[in-house]
Amino acid sequence: MKKRMLKSMILMGLAFPVLLAGCGAIYTNIKTPLPSLSVKPTAANKAKAGSSICSSYAWLVAVGDCSIEAAMNNGGISKVHHVDRQKQTYFFDVYTKDTVIVYGE
């Protein structure tokens, strides 16, 4: 009886985080900071923008380089004003796409 109870407690302990991870995990699109707060480059501030993208598949394989340095190189930026991050996840994080956007001169 005690072995059965111990096995069920271990199983519940392993299943609990998986069940919590499902809260809103079908699709999320997170932008940091909020889109209304981010400053987009315009002709007035003459800022450049560069981005870098990385993806993750089935929690096992990660592809790409989403570092700030890679985004700076892609945009030809030497001085950073600010950085935005966008994360998209699909179906319990089986596919995840991270984008880093750097604004500067």
N, C-alpha and C positions, 0 to 999 in steps of 0.2 A: 504494500500500500504506500509506504513512504517513497519507494523508488518511482512509482507512477506519479506521485505528487511532485517529486523533484523534477522528473522529466517534463511534466506539464509546465512547471514554473520556468524552467530553462527555455522551453519553446515559446512561452508567452514573452519572456524577456528578450528573445531574439526577434520576435514578430512585432513587438511594440514600436520600435523605431521605424520599421518599414511602414507600418500603418500611419504613423504621424507624418512621415515624409510625403504621403499621398495628398495632404491638404493643399490643394491648389497646384498640384504638380502636373496637371494635364498640359497647361501652357502658361508660361510667365514671360513677361517682357519687362525687364527692370532697367530703368535709365537712372544713372547716378551722376550728378544731382538731378533734381527734377527738371524736366525739359523747359519749364517756364523760367528757371533760374540760370540756365546755361546761356552763354554769350556766343552767338554765331559770328563767324568772320564777315565783316562787311567792308565796303570800300573806305569807310570812315576810319576804322581801326587798322586796316591793312594787315590783318592777321592771317596767317596761313593755317591750314588744317591738314593733319595726317592721321591715318588710322592703321591699326593692325588687328588681325583676326586670328582666333584659334578656336578649334572645335574639339569636342570630346564625344566619343561613340561608345555606348554600352559600358560606361565607367572604366573601360580598359585601355582604350586607344585615344591618345591626344595628338592632334595635328595642328601645326601652325605656331606662330610666335606672337603673343598679344602683350608684349612688353611696351613700356613707354618709349624706350630707346628705338624699337622697331618702328613705332608710329612716327617718331621724330625723323628717322631716316626716310620713311615713305613720303613725308610732307616737306622735306628739306628745311626742317626747323632746327634752329640752334638755341633759341631762348623760349622756354615754355611759359605761357600765361596761365593756362588751366587745362585740366584733363577731365574728360567725360568717359564713363564706362557704360556699355550696354550689354546686358546678358539676356539671352533667350534660351529657355529650356522647353523641351517637348517630352511628353509621356514619361513621367517619373524620372526625369533627368537622363533618359537613355541617350538623347542627343542634346548637347549643349553647345551654344555658340556665344563666345565672348568677343566683344569689339571694344577696343580702346581708341578713343579719339583725342588727339592732342592739338591744342590751339596755341599759336605763338608766332614768333618772328623768325 
